[in-house]
Amino acid sequence: MKSINILAGGPTTVLPANFSDFLAADADWIGVDAGSYYLVTKGVTSLTAVGDFDSLTADQLAFVKAHVNADDFQQAKPEKDFTDTELALQRVLSHFDISEYETINLFGMTGGRLDHELDNLLNIFQDRYAPLLSKIRLFDAGNIVTFYHAGDYVISDFYQKKYLGFATLNGIQHFSIAAAKYELHDFSSDKACVFASNEFIEGQDVRISFAAGDVIAIYS
């Protein structure tokens, strides 16, 4: 199965080192604001462009519009209720059959404005994006981030990173980590908390479970 890849307008210096592999893979792309211009310059053709495009010059915007089908171009007013990244997620919900895609990969979401970075990490948990959550992976130069609603999960060492951290949010209840270097049993809290610098044990998958709240897992 192929992926939906979404590139926002964050600094290109924080793109993963293997970003060219994503460009070459079988995927449908959504460029968010300046991300759309970057993708067009890289020759991406299966492209939807969304955003208010306030970070592009008039010439750059014209260049994007000349390379994107009219039906795949969505320009919003700068004064709106959602960020450009959220517009991209809403576009996925309204225009894509997500059952046909294995993952939804996010790039260019970190390393720039902190308010945008927090939005990209936290607003994903809104109920409207629940159908997408299990497929979302956020990549930057040093991290891969996955997102979880309450449940039981097996986390494998797909990305061969040294560390695996967890952030618990939104009233976590009975959170446990098993089969990792550092285990945790039945943690509950109304406050957000980070459990950093955990590690995989070679040959073992990590298991997490929790009854309520949300969890961000960070491979780093």
Backbone as JSON Lines, residues from 0, in Angstrom:
{"i":0,"aa":"M","n":[0.84,-1.19,0.0],"ca":[0.0,0.0,0.0],"c":[0.88,1.25,0.0]}
{"i":1,"aa":"K","n":[0.41,2.3,-0.63],"ca":[1.2,3.52,-0.68],"c":[0.83,4.45,0.48]}
{"i":2,"aa":"S","n":[1.45,5.6,0.51],"ca":[1.28,6.55,1.59],"c":[0.75,7.88,1.07]}
{"i":3,"aa":"I","n":[0.15,8.63,1.97],"ca":[-0.09,10.05,1.76],"c":[1.02,10.78,2.5]}
{"i":4,"aa":"N","n":[1.75,11.62,1.8],"ca":[2.83,12.41,2.4],"c":[2.42,13.88,2.41]}
{"i":5,"aa":"I","n":[2.55,14.51,3.56],"ca":[2.18,15.91,3.72],"c":[3.42,16.7,4.11]}
{"i":6,"aa":"L","n":[3.78,17.68,3.3],"ca":[4.93,18.54,3.59],"c":[4.46,19.94,3.91]}
{"i":7,"aa":"A","n":[4.72,20.37,5.14],"ca":[4.41,21.74,5.56],"c":[5.61,22.64,5.27]}
{"i":8,"aa":"G","n":[5.5,23.87,5.71],"ca":[6.5,24.87,5.34],"c":[7.59,25.09,6.34]}
{"i":9,"aa":"G","n":[7.85,24.11,7.21],"ca":[8.94,24.26,8.17],"c":[10.28,24.26,7.49]}
{"i":10,"aa":"P","n":[11.35,24.55,8.23],"ca":[12.69,24.62,7.62],"c":[13.07,23.29,6.95]}
{"i":11,"aa":"T","n":[13.56,23.36,5.74],"ca":[13.97,22.14,5.04],"c":[15.2,21.51,5.7]}
{"i":12,"aa":"T","n":[15.9,22.26,6.53],"ca":[17.08,21.72,7.21],"c":[16.7,20.64,8.22]}
{"i":13,"aa":"V","n":[15.44,20.55,8.62],"ca":[15.04,19.52,9.59],"c":[14.31,18.37,8.91]}
{"i":14,"aa":"L","n":[14.31,18.32,7.59],"ca":[13.77,17.14,6.93],"c":[14.67,15.94,7.21]}
{"i":15,"aa":"P","n":[14.12,14.72,7.26],"ca":[14.96,13.55,7.51],"c":[15.99,13.36,6.41]}
{"i":16,"aa":"A","n":[17.1,12.74,6.77],"ca":[18.2,12.56,5.81],"c":[17.77,11.73,4.61]}
{"i":17,"aa":"N","n":[16.79,10.86,4.8],"ca":[16.32,10.0,3.7],"c":[15.07,10.55,3.02]}
{"i":18,"aa":"F","n":[14.87,11.87,3.08],"ca":[13.66,12.45,2.49],"c":[13.57,12.16,1.0]}
{"i":19,"aa":"S","n":[14.69,12.07,0.33],"ca":[14.67,11.77,-1.11],"c":[14.03,10.41,-1.38]}
{"i":20,"aa":"D","n":[14.14,9.48,-0.43],"ca":[13.5,8.18,-0.6],"c":[11.98,8.32,-0.61]}
{"i":21,"aa":"F","n":[11.46,9.21,0.22],"ca":[10.02,9.45,0.23],"c":[9.58,10.11,-1.08]}
{"i":22,"aa":"L","n":[10.39,11.01,-1.6],"ca":[10.06,11.66,-2.87],"c":[10.0,10.65,-4.0]}
{"i":23,"aa":"A","n":[10.83,9.61,-3.93],"ca":[10.89,8.62,-5.0],"c":[9.87,7.51,-4.86]}
{"i":24,"aa":"A","n":[9.26,7.38,-3.68],"ca":[8.34,6.27,-3.42],"c":[6.97,6.54,-4.03]}
{"i":25,"aa":"D","n":[6.17,5.48,-4.13],"ca":[4.8,5.58,-4.63],"c":[3.94,6.23,-3.55]}
{"i":26,"aa":"A","n":[3.55,7.47,-3.75],"ca":[2.81,8.21,-2.73],"c":[2.02,9.33,-3.39]}
{"i":27,"aa":"D","n":[0.98,9.76,-2.68],"ca":[0.27,10.98,-3.04],"c":[0.71,12.06,-2.06]}
{"i":28,"aa":"W","n":[0.96,13.25,-2.6],"ca":[1.53,14.33,-1.8],"c":[0.52,15.47,-1.61]}
{"i":29,"aa":"I","n":[0.58,16.05,-0.42],"ca":[-0.11,17.31,-0.15],"c":[0.95,18.31,0.29]}
{"i":30,"aa":"G","n":[1.07,19.41,-0.44],"ca":[1.96,20.49,-0.06],"c":[1.19,21.54,0.7]}
{"i":31,"aa":"V","n":[1.69,21.91,1.85],"ca":[1.04,22.89,2.71],"c":[1.79,24.21,2.59]}
{"i":32,"aa":"D","n":[1.13,25.19,2.01],"ca":[1.72,26.52,1.86],"c":[3.08,26.41,1.15]}
{"i":33,"aa":"A","n":[4.17,26.84,1.8],"ca":[5.47,26.8,1.14],"c":[5.92,25.38,0.81]}
{"i":34,"aa":"G","n":[5.38,24.4,1.5],"ca":[5.7,23.02,1.18],"c":[5.31,22.64,-0.23]}
{"i":35,"aa":"S","n":[4.24,23.24,-0.72],"ca":[3.8,22.94,-2.09],"c":[4.81,23.45,-3.11]}
{"i":36,"aa":"Y","n":[5.37,24.64,-2.87],"ca":[6.37,25.18,-3.77],"c":[7.62,24.3,-3.79]}
{"i":37,"aa":"Y","n":[8.05,23.86,-2.61],"ca":[9.22,22.99,-2.53],"c":[8.99,21.71,-3.32]}
{"i":38,"aa":"L","n":[7.81,21.11,-3.18],"ca":[7.54,19.85,-3.87],"c":[7.5,20.03,-5.38]}
{"i":39,"aa":"V","n":[6.92,21.12,-5.85],"ca":[6.89,21.37,-7.29],"c":[8.31,21.51,-7.82]}
{"i":40,"aa":"T","n":[9.17,22.2,-7.09],"ca":[10.56,22.36,-7.55],"c":[11.31,21.04,-7.57]}
{"i":41,"aa":"K","n":[10.83,20.04,-6.8],"ca":[11.46,18.72,-6.78],"c":[10.83,17.77,-7.8]}
{"i":42,"aa":"G","n":[9.89,18.27,-8.59],"ca":[9.31,17.47,-9.64],"c":[8.18,16.56,-9.22]}
{"i":43,"aa":"V","n":[7.61,16.78,-8.05],"ca":[6.47,15.96,-7.61],"c":[5.25,16.33,-8.44]}
{"i":44,"aa":"T","n":[4.59,15.32,-8.99],"ca":[3.44,15.57,-9.87],"c":[2.11,15.16,-9.25]}
{"i":45,"aa":"S","n":[2.1,14.13,-8.41],"ca":[0.85,13.7,-7.76],"c":[0.66,14.56,-6.52]}
{"i":46,"aa":"L","n":[0.2,15.8,-6.75],"ca":[0.29,16.83,-5.72],"c":[-1.02,17.59,-5.56]}
{"i":47,"aa":"T","n":[-1.43,17.73,-4.29],"ca":[-2.48,18.65,-3.89],"c":[-1.82,19.78,-3.11]}
{"i":48,"aa":"A","n":[-2.23,21.01,-3.35],"ca":[-1.67,22.17,-2.65],"c":[-2.77,22.84,-1.84]}
{"i":49,"aa":"V","n":[-2.51,23.05,-0.55],"ca":[-3.5,23.7,0.32],"c":[-2.79,24.74,1.17]}
{"i":50,"aa":"G","n":[-3.57,25.71,1.64],"ca":[-3.04,26.72,2.55],"c":[-3.49,28.11,2.16]}
{"i":51,"aa":"D","n":[-3.07,29.08,2.95],"ca":[-3.34,30.47,2.57],"c":[-2.21,31.03,1.71]}
{"i":52,"aa":"F","n":[-1.08,30.34,1.66],"ca":[0.06,30.69,0.8],"c":[0.61,32.08,1.08]}
{"i":53,"aa":"D","n":[0.47,32.52,2.33],"ca":[0.96,33.86,2.67],"c":[2.48,33.9,2.79]}
{"i":54,"aa":"S","n":[3.14,32.73,2.78],"ca":[4.6,32.71,2.86],"c":[5.26,32.66,1.48]}
{"i":55,"aa":"L","n":[4.45,32.63,0.42],"ca":[4.99,32.61,-0.94],"c":[4.92,33.98,-1.58]}
{"i":56,"aa":"T","n":[5.86,34.28,-2.45],"ca":[5.75,35.47,-3.27],"c":[4.69,35.24,-4.35]}
{"i":57,"aa":"A","n":[4.29,36.3,-5.01],"ca":[3.31,36.18,-6.08],"c":[3.83,35.26,-7.19]}
{"i":58,"aa":"D","n":[5.1,35.38,-7.52],"ca":[5.68,34.53,-8.57],"c":[5.71,33.06,-8.14]}
{"i":59,"aa":"Q","n":[6.05,32.81,-6.88],"ca":[6.07,31.43,-6.4],"c":[4.68,30.81,-6.4]}
{"i":60,"aa":"L","n":[3.69,31.59,-5.98],"ca":[2.31,31.09,-5.98],"c":[1.85,30.8,-7.4]}
{"i":61,"aa":"A","n":[2.17,31.67,-8.34],"ca":[1.81,31.44,-9.73],"c":[2.48,30.17,-10.26]}
{"i":62,"aa":"F","n":[3.71,29.93,-9.84],"ca":[4.44,28.73,-10.25],"c":[3.74,27.47,-9.73]}
{"i":63,"aa":"V","n":[3.29,27.5,-8.49],"ca":[2.56,26.35,-7.93],"c":[1.26,26.13,-8.71]}
{"i":64,"aa":"K","n":[0.5,27.18,-8.93],"ca":[-0.79,27.05,-9.61],"c":[-0.62,26.54,-11.03]}
{"i":65,"aa":"A","n":[0.5,26.85,-11.64],"ca":[0.75,26.39,-13.01],"c":[1.09,24.9,-13.06]}
{"i":66,"aa":"H","n":[1.45,24.31,-11.92],"ca":[1.88,22.91,-11.9],"c":[0.93,22.0,-11.12]}
{"i":67,"aa":"V","n":[-0.18,22.54,-10.64],"ca":[-1.15,21.75,-9.88],"c":[-2.5,21.87,-10.56]}
{"i":68,"aa":"N","n":[-3.19,20.75,-10.72],"ca":[-4.52,20.78,-11.3],"c":[-5.43,21.68,-10.47]}
{"i":69,"aa":"A","n":[-6.34,22.37,-11.14],"ca":[-7.22,23.32,-10.45],"c":[-8.02,22.64,-9.34]}
{"i":70,"aa":"D","n":[-8.46,21.4,-9.58],"ca":[-9.24,20.68,-8.57],"c":[-8.41,20.29,-7.36]}
{"i":71,"aa":"D","n":[-7.09,20.33,-7.52],"ca":[-6.19,19.93,-6.44],"c":[-5.53,21.13,-5.76]}
{"i":72,"aa":"F","n":[-6.06,22.32,-6.03],"ca":[-5.52,23.54,-5.43],"c":[-6.6,24.14,-4.53]}
{"i":73,"aa":"Q","n":[-6.26,24.34,-3.26],"ca":[-7.22,24.88,-2.29],"c":[-6.57,26.03,-1.54]}
{"i":74,"aa":"Q","n":[-7.01,27.24,-1.84],"ca":[-6.45,28.42,-1.17],"c":[-7.45,28.96,-0.17]}
{"i":75,"aa":"A","n":[-7.0,29.15,1.06],"ca":[-7.84,29.67,2.13],"c":[-7.45,31.11,2.44]}
{"i":76,"aa":"K","n":[-8.35,31.81,3.08],"ca":[-8.03,33.16,3.54],"c":[-7.09,33.06,4.74]}
{"i":77,"aa":"P","n":[-6.2,34.04,4.91],"ca":[-5.3,34.01,6.08],"c":[-6.07,34.01,7.4]}
{"i":78,"aa":"E","n":[-7.23,34.69,7.44],"ca":[-8.03,34.72,8.65],"c":[-8.98,33.52,8.63]}
{"i":79,"aa":"K","n":[-8.65,32.46,9.37],"ca":[-9.43,31.22,9.32],"c":[-9.36,30.53,10.67]}
{"i":80,"aa":"D","n":[-10.2,29.53,10.84],"ca":[-10.31,28.85,12.13],"c":[-9.32,27.69,12.28]}
{"i":81,"aa":"F","n":[-8.65,27.3,11.2],"ca":[-7.75,26.16,11.24],"c":[-6.38,26.55,10.68]}
{"i":82,"aa":"T","n":[-5.34,25.9,11.18],"ca":[-4.03,26.11,10.59],"c":[-3.97,25.44,9.21]}
{"i":83,"aa":"D","n":[-2.95,25.79,8.45],"ca":[-2.8,25.18,7.13],"c":[-2.61,23.67,7.23]}
{"i":84,"aa":"T","n":[-1.89,23.21,8.26],"ca":[-1.72,21.77,8.43],"c":[-3.05,21.08,8.68]}
{"i":85,"aa":"E","n":[-3.9,21.7,9.48],"ca":[-5.23,21.12,9.72],"c":[-6.05,21.1,8.43]}
{"i":86,"aa":"L","n":[-5.9,22.11,7.59],"ca":[-6.58,22.08,6.3],"c":[-6.14,20.87,5.49]}
{"i":87,"aa":"A","n":[-4.86,20.53,5.58],"ca":[-4.37,19.36,4.86],"c":[-4.99,18.08,5.4]}
{"i":88,"aa":"L","n":[-5.08,17.95,6.72],"ca":[-5.7,16.76,7.3],"c":[-7.17,16.67,6.93]}
{"i":89,"aa":"Q","n":[-7.84,17.82,6.91],"ca":[-9.24,17.82,6.51],"c":[-9.39,17.45,5.03]}
{"i":90,"aa":"R","n":[-8.42,17.85,4.24],"ca":[-8.43,17.47,2.82],"c":[-8.3,15.95,2.69]}
{"i":91,"aa":"V","n":[-7.46,15.34,3.5],"ca":[-7.33,13.89,3.48],"c":[-8.67,13.24,3.79]}
{"i":92,"aa":"L","n":[-9.35,13.75,4.81],"ca":[-10.63,13.17,5.21],"c":[-11.7,13.32,4.12]}
{"i":93,"aa":"S","n":[-11.67,14.42,3.4],"ca":[-12.74,14.7,2.44],"c":[-12.46,14.19,1.02]}
{"i":94,"aa":"H","n":[-11.17,13.97,0.67],"ca":[-10.85,13.67,-0.72],"c":[-10.1,12.36,-0.94]}
{"i":95,"aa":"F","n":[-9.74,11.67,0.13],"ca":[-8.97,10.43,-0.01],"c":[-9.7,9.28,0.67]}
{"i":96,"aa":"D","n":[-9.58,8.11,0.09],"ca":[-10.04,6.88,0.74],"c":[-8.88,6.35,1.57]}
{"i":97,"aa":"I","n":[-8.89,6.63,2.88],"ca":[-7.71,6.34,3.68],"c":[-7.48,4.84,3.84]}
{"i":98,"aa":"S","n":[-8.49,4.02,3.54],"ca":[-8.27,2.57,3.6],"c":[-7.27,2.1,2.55]}
{"i":99,"aa":"E","n":[-7.01,2.92,1.54],"ca":[-6.07,2.56,0.48],"c":[-4.62,2.93,0.81]}
{"i":100,"aa":"Y","n":[-4.42,3.54,1.99],"ca":[-3.08,4.04,2.33],"c":[-2.6,3.4,3.63]}
{"i":101,"aa":"E","n":[-1.34,3.03,3.63],"ca":[-0.76,2.41,4.82],"c":[-0.43,3.43,5.89]}
{"i":102,"aa":"T","n":[0.15,4.56,5.5],"ca":[0.54,5.59,6.45],"c":[0.23,6.98,5.89]}
{"i":103,"aa":"I","n":[0.15,7.93,6.81],"ca":[0.07,9.35,6.47],"c":[1.3,9.98,7.11]}
{"i":104,"aa":"N","n":[2.26,10.36,6.28],"ca":[3.56,10.83,6.76],"c":[3.62,12.34,6.73]}
{"i":105,"aa":"L","n":[4.0,12.93,7.84],"ca":[4.06,14.39,7.98],"c":[5.51,14.84,8.03]}
{"i":106,"aa":"F","n":[5.82,15.88,7.25],"ca":[7.17,16.45,7.2],"c":[7.07,17.97,7.29]}
{"i":107,"aa":"G","n":[8.17,18.61,7.69],"ca":[8.2,20.07,7.74],"c":[7.3,20.64,8.81]}
{"i":108,"aa":"M","n":[7.05,19.87,9.87],"ca":[6.12,20.27,10.92],"c":[6.82,20.82,12.15]}
{"i":109,"aa":"T","n":[8.15,20.71,12.2],"ca":[8.9,21.13,13.38],"c":[10.06,22.03,12.97]}
{"i":110,"aa":"G","n":[10.68,22.65,13.97],"ca":[11.88,23.43,13.73],"c":[11.66,24.88,13.36]}
{"i":111,"aa":"G","n":[10.4,25.29,13.22],"ca":[10.11,26.69,12.91],"c":[9.43,27.36,14.09]}
{"i":112,"aa":"R","n":[8.27,27.93,13.85],"ca":[7.53,28.6,14.92],"c":[7.04,27.57,15.94]}
{"i":113,"aa":"L","n":[7.23,27.87,17.22],"ca":[6.87,26.93,18.27],"c":[5.36,26.73,18.35]}
{"i":114,"aa":"D","n":[4.57,27.79,18.1],"ca":[3.12,27.61,18.16],"c":[2.64,26.65,17.07]}
{"i":115,"aa":"H","n":[3.24,26.75,15.88],"ca":[2.9,25.81,14.81],"c":[3.33,24.39,15.17]}
{"i":116,"aa":"E","n":[4.51,24.27,15.77],"ca":[5.02,22.95,16.13],"c":[4.1,22.28,17.14]}
{"i":117,"aa":"L","n":[3.67,23.01,18.16],"ca":[2.77,22.45,19.15],"c":[1.41,22.11,18.54]}
{"i":118,"aa":"D","n":[0.94,22.97,17.65],"ca":[-0.3,22.66,16.94],"c":[-0.19,21.35,16.18]}
{"i":119,"aa":"N","n":[0.92,21.16,15.49],"ca":[1.11,19.95,14.69],"c":[1.22,18.69,15.54]}
{"i":120,"aa":"L","n":[1.67,18.83,16.77],"ca":[1.81,17.69,17.66],"c":[0.54,17.4,18.46]}
{"i":121,"aa":"L","n":[-0.21,18.43,18.81],"ca":[-1.3,18.26,19.76],"c":[-2.69,18.27,19.13]}
{"i":122,"aa":"N","n":[-2.9,19.1,18.13],"ca":[-4.25,19.19,17.55],"c":[-4.64,17.93,16.78]}
{"i":123,"aa":"I","n":[-3.67,17.08,16.49],"ca":[-3.96,15.8,15.85],"c":[-4.92,14.97,16.69]}
{"i":124,"aa":"F","n":[-4.95,15.2,18.0],"ca":[-5.8,14.4,18.87],"c":[-7.26,14.86,18.88]}
{"i":125,"aa":"Q","n":[-7.59,15.92,18.17],"ca":[-8.99,16.32,18.09],"c":[-9.83,15.2,17.49]}
{"i":126,"aa":"D","n":[-11.07,15.11,17.95],"ca":[-11.95,14.01,17.53],"c":[-12.11,13.95,16.02]}
{"i":127,"aa":"R","n":[-12.07,15.11,15.34],"ca":[-12.3,15.11,13.89],"c":[-11.22,14.34,13.14]}
{"i":128,"aa":"Y","n":[-10.03,14.21,13.74],"ca":[-8.94,13.51,13.07],"c":[-8.76,12.07,13.55]}
{"i":129,"aa":"A","n":[-9.68,11.59,14.37],"ca":[-9.57,10.23,14.91],"c":[-9.42,9.16,13.83]}
{"i":130,"aa":"P","n":[-10.11,9.27,12.68],"ca":[-9.94,8.23,11.65],"c":[-8.53,8.16,11.07]}
{"i":131,"aa":"L","n":[-7.74,9.22,11.26],"ca":[-6.39,9.28,10.68],"c":[-5.3,8.9,11.67]}
{"i":132,"aa":"L","n":[-5.61,8.95,12.95],"ca":[-4.56,8.97,13.97],"c":[-3.62,7.78,13.89]}
{"i":133,"aa":"S","n":[-4.17,6.58,13.73],"ca":[-3.32,5.38,13.76],"c":[-2.36,5.3,12.58]}
{"i":134,"aa":"K","n":[-2.63,6.05,11.52],"ca":[-1.79,6.0,10.33],"c":[-0.74,7.12,10.29]}
{"i":135,"aa":"I","n":[-0.85,8.1,11.19],"ca":[0.02,9.28,11.11],"c":[1.4,8.99,11.69]}
{"i":136,"aa":"R","n":[2.42,9.4,10.93],"ca":[3.81,9.38,11.38],"c":[4.4,10.76,11.09]}
{"i":137,"aa":"L","n":[5.02,11.37,12.08],"ca":[5.65,12.68,11.89],"c":[7.16,12.49,11.91]}
{"i":138,"aa":"F","n":[7.82,12.97,10.85],"ca":[9.26,12.79,10.68],"c":[9.96,14.14,10.69]}
{"i":139,"aa":"D","n":[11.12,14.2,11.38],"ca":[12.04,15.3,11.15],"c":[13.46,14.75,11.17]}
{"i":140,"aa":"A","n":[14.45,15.61,11.27],"ca":[15.83,15.16,11.11],"c":[16.27,14.17,12.17]}
{"i":141,"aa":"G","n":[15.67,14.23,13.36],"ca":[16.13,13.36,14.43],"c":[15.09,12.49,15.08]}
{"i":142,"aa":"N","n":[13.82,12.65,14.68],"ca":[12.74,12.0,15.4],"c":[11.67,11.44,14.46]}
{"i":143,"aa":"I","n":[11.01,10.39,14.93],"ca":[9.77,9.91,14.32],"c":[8.75,9.86,15.43]}
{"i":144,"aa":"V","n":[7.56,10.4,15.19],"ca":[6.54,10.52,16.22],"c":[5.28,9.78,15.77]}
{"i":145,"aa":"T","n":[4.71,9.0,16.7],"ca":[3.43,8.33,16.44],"c":[2.46,8.7,17.55]}
{"i":146,"aa":"F","n":[1.16,8.49,17.3],"ca":[0.11,9.03,18.15],"c":[-0.91,7.94,18.47]}
{"i":147,"aa":"Y","n":[-1.41,7.95,19.72],"ca":[-2.28,6.87,20.16],"c":[-3.43,7.4,21.03]}
{"i":148,"aa":"H","n":[-4.65,6.96,20.71],"ca":[-5.77,7.05,21.64],"c":[-5.73,5.84,22.55]}
{"i":149,"aa":"A","n":[-6.6,5.82,23.57],"ca":[-6.62,4.75,24.56],"c":[-6.75,3.38,23.9]}
{"i":150,"aa":"G","n":[-5.98,2.42,24.43],"ca":[-6.01,1.06,23.9],"c":[-4.76,0.31,24.28]}
{"i":151,"aa":"D","n":[-4.55,-0.82,23.61],"ca":[-3.38,-1.67,23.81],"c":[-2.61,-1.72,22.5]}
{"i":152,"aa":"Y","n":[-1.27,-1.52,22.59],"ca":[-0.48,-1.41,21.37],"c":[0.85,-2.14,21.52]}
{"i":153,"aa":"V","n":[1.32,-2.67,20.39],"ca":[2.66,-3.23,20.29],"c":[3.5,-2.29,19.44]}
{"i":154,"aa":"I","n":[4.64,-1.85,19.96],"ca":[5.5,-0.88,19.29],"c":[6.81,-1.58,18.95]}
{"i":155,"aa":"S","n":[7.11,-1.69,17.67],"ca":[8.31,-2.38,17.2],"c":[9.41,-1.38,16.87]}
{"i":156,"aa":"D","n":[10.63,-1.86,16.86],"ca":[11.79,-1.02,16.59],"c":[12.0,-0.85,15.08]}
{"i":157,"aa":"F","n":[10.94,-0.35,14.41],"ca":[11.01,-0.2,12.96],"c":[12.12,0.75,12.53]}
{"i":158,"aa":"Y","n":[12.34,1.8,13.3],"ca":[13.17,2.91,12.84],"c":[14.6,2.85,13.39]}
{"i":159,"aa":"Q","n":[14.88,1.87,14.22],"ca":[16.25,1.64,14.72],"c":[16.85,2.91,15.33]}
{"i":160,"aa":"K","n":[16.05,3.58,16.12],"ca":[16.53,4.73,16.89],"c":[16.99,4.26,18.27]}
{"i":161,"aa":"K","n":[17.81,5.04,18.92],"ca":[18.34,4.65,20.22],"c":[17.3,4.74,21.32]}
{"i":162,"aa":"Y","n":[16.48,5.81,21.28],"ca":[15.57,6.08,22.39],"c":[14.11,6.0,21.95]}
{"i":163,"aa":"L","n":[13.27,5.69,22.93],"ca":[11.82,5.68,22.72],"c":[11.2,6.38,23.93]}
{"i":164,"aa":"G","n":[10.63,7.56,23.7],"ca":[10.01,8.32,24.78],"c":[8.51,8.38,24.62]}
{"i":165,"aa":"F","n":[7.81,8.7,25.71],"ca":[6.36,8.79,25.68],"c":[5.91,10.07,26.39]}
{"i":166,"aa":"A","n":[4.94,10.76,25.8],"ca":[4.28,11.88,26.45],"c":[2.82,11.49,26.66]}
{"i":167,"aa":"T","n":[2.35,11.62,27.89],"ca":[0.95,11.3,28.21],"c":[0.16,12.59,28.34]}
{"i":168,"aa":"L","n":[-1.05,12.58,27.79],"ca":[-1.85,13.8,27.68],"c":[-3.31,13.51,28.0]}
{"i":169,"aa":"N","n":[-4.04,14.58,28.3],"ca":[-5.5,14.56,28.32],"c":[-6.08,13.57,29.33]}
{"i":170,"aa":"G","n":[-5.55,13.61,30.54],"ca":[-6.1,12.78,31.6],"c":[-5.78,11.31,31.42]}
{"i":171,"aa":"I","n":[-4.51,10.97,31.42],"ca":[-4.1,9.59,31.2],"c":[-4.55,8.71,32.38]}
{"i":172,"aa":"Q","n":[-5.02,7.51,32.05],"ca":[-5.47,6.58,33.08],"c":[-4.88,5.2,32.83]}
{"i":173,"aa":"H","n":[-4.23,4.65,33.86],"ca":[-3.72,3.28,33.86],"c":[-2.74,3.03,32.7]}
{"i":174,"aa":"F","n":[-1.79,3.93,32.54],"ca":[-0.79,3.8,31.5],"c":[0.32,2.87,31.97]}
{"i":175,"aa":"S","n":[0.63,1.88,31.14],"ca":[1.69,0.93,31.45],"c":[2.6,0.74,30.25]}
{"i":176,"aa":"I","n":[3.88,0.55,30.53],"ca":[4.89,0.24,29.51],"c":[5.52,-1.1,29.9]}
{"i":177,"aa":"A","n":[5.51,-2.05,28.97],"ca":[6.07,-3.37,29.24],"c":[7.08,-3.74,28.17]}
{"i":178,"aa":"A","n":[8.05,-4.57,28.56],"ca":[9.07,-5.13,27.67],"c":[10.02,-4.07,27.11]}
{"i":179,"aa":"A","n":[10.12,-2.92,27.76],"ca":[11.12,-1.91,27.45],"c":[12.2,-1.95,28.53]}
{"i":180,"aa":"K","n":[13.28,-1.22,28.32],"ca":[14.34,-1.18,29.33],"c":[13.81,-0.71,30.68]}
{"i":181,"aa":"Y","n":[12.93,0.3,30.64],"ca":[12.32,0.81,31.86],"c":[10.81,0.6,31.76]}
{"i":182,"aa":"E","n":[10.26,-0.2,32.67],"ca":[8.84,-0.48,32.64],"c":[8.08,0.5,33.53]}
{"i":183,"aa":"L","n":[6.8,0.64,33.25],"ca":[5.93,1.53,34.02],"c":[4.62,0.79,34.23]}
{"i":184,"aa":"H","n":[4.06,0.91,35.43],"ca":[2.86,0.15,35.75],"c":[1.76,1.06,36.3]}
{"i":185,"aa":"D","n":[0.67,1.14,35.59],"ca":[-0.57,1.73,36.08],"c":[-0.42,3.18,36.52]}
{"i":186,"aa":"F","n":[0.11,4.01,35.61],"ca":[0.28,5.44,35.88],"c":[-0.98,6.19,35.46]}
{"i":187,"aa":"S","n":[-1.47,7.05,36.34],"ca":[-2.62,7.91,36.03],"c":[-2.31,9.33,36.48]}
{"i":188,"aa":"S","n":[-2.75,10.31,35.69],"ca":[-2.53,11.71,36.06],"c":[-3.4,12.62,35.21]}
{"i":189,"aa":"D","n":[-3.87,13.7,35.81],"ca":[-4.59,14.73,35.06],"c":[-3.64,15.69,34.36]}
{"i":190,"aa":"K","n":[-2.35,15.64,34.71],"ca":[-1.36,16.54,34.13],"c":[-0.57,15.82,33.04]}
{"i":191,"aa":"A","n":[-0.16,16.57,32.02],"ca":[0.72,16.0,31.0],"c":[2.04,15.61,31.63]}
{"i":192,"aa":"C","n":[2.62,14.52,31.14],"ca":[3.88,14.03,31.68],"c":[4.68,13.38,30.56]}
{"i":193,"aa":"V","n":[6.0,13.49,30.64],"ca":[6.89,12.89,29.65],"c":[7.77,11.83,30.32]}
{"i":194,"aa":"F","n":[7.82,10.66,29.7],"ca":[8.7,9.58,30.12],"c":[9.76,9.43,29.03]}
{"i":195,"aa":"A","n":[10.9,10.07,29.23],"ca":[11.91,10.18,28.18],"c":[12.97,9.1,28.31]}
{"i":196,"aa":"S","n":[13.71,8.92,27.22],"ca":[14.94,8.14,27.21],"c":[14.75,6.67,27.54]}
{"i":197,"aa":"N","n":[13.58,6.12,27.25],"ca":[13.43,4.68,27.35],"c":[14.12,4.03,26.15]}
{"i":198,"aa":"E","n":[14.25,2.72,26.16],"ca":[14.94,2.03,25.08],"c":[14.3,0.67,24.81]}
{"i":199,"aa":"F","n":[14.41,0.23,23.57],"ca":[14.04,-1.13,23.23],"c":[15.04,-2.11,23.82]}
{"i":200,"aa":"I","n":[14.58,-3.29,24.17],"ca":[15.45,-4.42,24.48],"c":[15.58,-5.23,23.19]}
{"i":201,"aa":"E","n":[16.8,-5.55,22.81],"ca":[17.04,-6.19,21.52],"c":[16.17,-7.45,21.36]}
{"i":202,"aa":"G","n":[15.48,-7.51,20.24],"ca":[14.65,-8.66,19.93],"c":[13.26,-8.63,20.54]}
{"i":203,"aa":"Q","n":[12.91,-7.53,21.24],"ca":[11.61,-7.45,21.89],"c":[10.83,-6.23,21.4]}
{"i":204,"aa":"D","n":[9.55,-6.41,21.26],"ca":[8.64,-5.28,21.01],"c":[8.21,-4.69,22.35]}
{"i":205,"aa":"V","n":[8.01,-3.4,22.36],"ca":[7.48,-2.71,23.53],"c":[5.96,-2.75,23.48]}
{"i":206,"aa":"R","n":[5.35,-2.93,24.63],"ca":[3.89,-2.93,24.71],"c":[3.44,-1.79,25.62]}
{"i":207,"aa":"I","n":[2.46,-1.04,25.15],"ca":[1.85,0.0,26.0],"c":[0.35,-0.23,26.05]}
{"i":208,"aa":"S","n":[-0.25,0.19,27.16],"ca":[-1.7,0.12,27.3],"c":[-2.15,1.25,28.2]}
{"i":209,"aa":"F","n":[-3.34,1.78,27.95],"ca":[-3.93,2.8,28.81],"c":[-5.42,2.86,28.53]}
{"i":210,"aa":"A","n":[-6.17,3.21,29.58],"ca":[-7.63,3.14,29.53],"c":[-8.28,4.44,29.08]}
{"i":211,"aa":"A","n":[-7.58,5.56,29.27],"ca":[-8.12,6.87,28.86],"c":[-6.96,7.82,28.66]}
{"i":212,"aa":"G","n":[-7.22,8.88,27.88],"ca":[-6.2,9.85,27.56],"c":[-5.55,9.57,26.22]}
{"i":213,"aa":"D","n":[-4.43,10.23,25.97],"ca":[-3.71,10.1,24.7],"c":[-2.22,10.01,24.97]}
{"i":214,"aa":"V","n":[-1.51,9.38,24.02],"ca":[-0.06,9.19,24.18],"c":[0.64,9.53,22.87]}
{"i":215,"aa":"I","n":[1.74,10.26,22.99],"ca":[2.67,10.48,21.89],"c":[3.9,9.62,22.13]}
{"i":216,"aa":"A","n":[4.29,8.83,21.14],"ca":[5.52,8.06,21.22],"c":[6.56,8.7,20.32]}
{"i":217,"aa":"I","n":[7.78,8.85,20.82],"ca":[8.84,9.54,20.09],"c":[10.05,8.64,19.98]}
{"i":218,"aa":"Y","n":[10.35,8.23,18.75],"ca":[11.6,7.53,18.45],"c":[12.66,8.6,18.2]}
{"i":219,"aa":"S","n":[13.82,8.49,18.9],"ca":[14.84,9.53,18.71],"c":[16.24,8.95,18.88]}
